[in-house]
Amino acid sequence: MGIRKLRNDIGKKIKFLRLEKGLSQEKLAECVNMSREHISCLERGKNSINVETLYNFARFFKVDIKVFF
């Protein structure tokens, strides 16, 4: 699995979890203290995500971090 595919898969999972909670990108960004633009880039696999940010998403969505892999 290449890094690009991994970024895309993680981004799709973030988007899925966000939509499942009925949140806009703006509301999610507010909740996790990020910009809407950064959320958008993460969901599209354009930006890399660090472990701390991934952990924060897992806590926010109340899922195990393994869900993103």
C-alpha positions in Angstrom: 0.0 0.0 0.0 1.4 3.3 -1.0 1.3 6.5 1.0 -1.1 8.2 -1.4 -3.6 5.3 -1.1 -3.2 5.3 2.7 -3.9 9.1 2.8 -7.0 8.6 0.6 -8.3 5.8 2.7 -7.9 7.7 5.9 -9.5 10.7 4.4 -12.5 8.7 3.2 -12.9 7.2 6.7 -12.9 10.7 8.3 -15.5 11.9 5.8 -17.6 8.8 6.4 -17.5 9.3 10.2 -18.2 13.0 9.8 -21.3 12.4 7.6 -22.5 9.6 9.9 -22.6 12.2 12.7 -24.3 14.6 10.5 -21.6 17.2 10.7 -20.4 19.7 8.2 -16.7 20.2 7.6 -17.1 23.6 9.3 -18.6 22.0 12.4 -16.0 19.2 12.6 -13.2 21.7 12.1 -14.6 23.7 15.1 -14.8 20.6 17.2 -11.3 19.4 16.6 -9.7 22.9 16.4 -8.7 22.9 12.7 -9.6 24.9 9.7 -12.3 23.7 7.4 -9.8 23.9 4.6 -7.5 21.4 6.4 -10.4 19.1 7.0 -11.2 19.2 3.3 -7.6 18.5 2.3 -7.5 15.5 4.8 -10.7 14.1 3.5 -9.5 14.3 -0.1 -6.1 12.7 0.8 -4.2 15.9 -0.2 -2.6 16.4 3.2 -0.7 13.9 5.4 -2.1 13.4 8.9 0.1 12.9 11.9 -0.5 10.4 14.7 -1.6 13.0 17.2 -4.3 14.4 14.9 -5.5 10.9 14.0 -5.7 10.1 17.7 -7.8 13.2 18.2 -10.2 12.2 15.5 -10.5 8.7 17.0 -11.3 10.3 20.4 -13.8 12.7 18.9 -15.6 10.0 16.9 -15.3 7.5 19.8 -13.7 4.9 17.7 -10.5 2.9 18.0 -7.6 4.4 16.0 -7.4 1.1 14.1 -10.6 2.1 12.3 -8.6 4.4 10.1 -6.5 1.5 8.8 
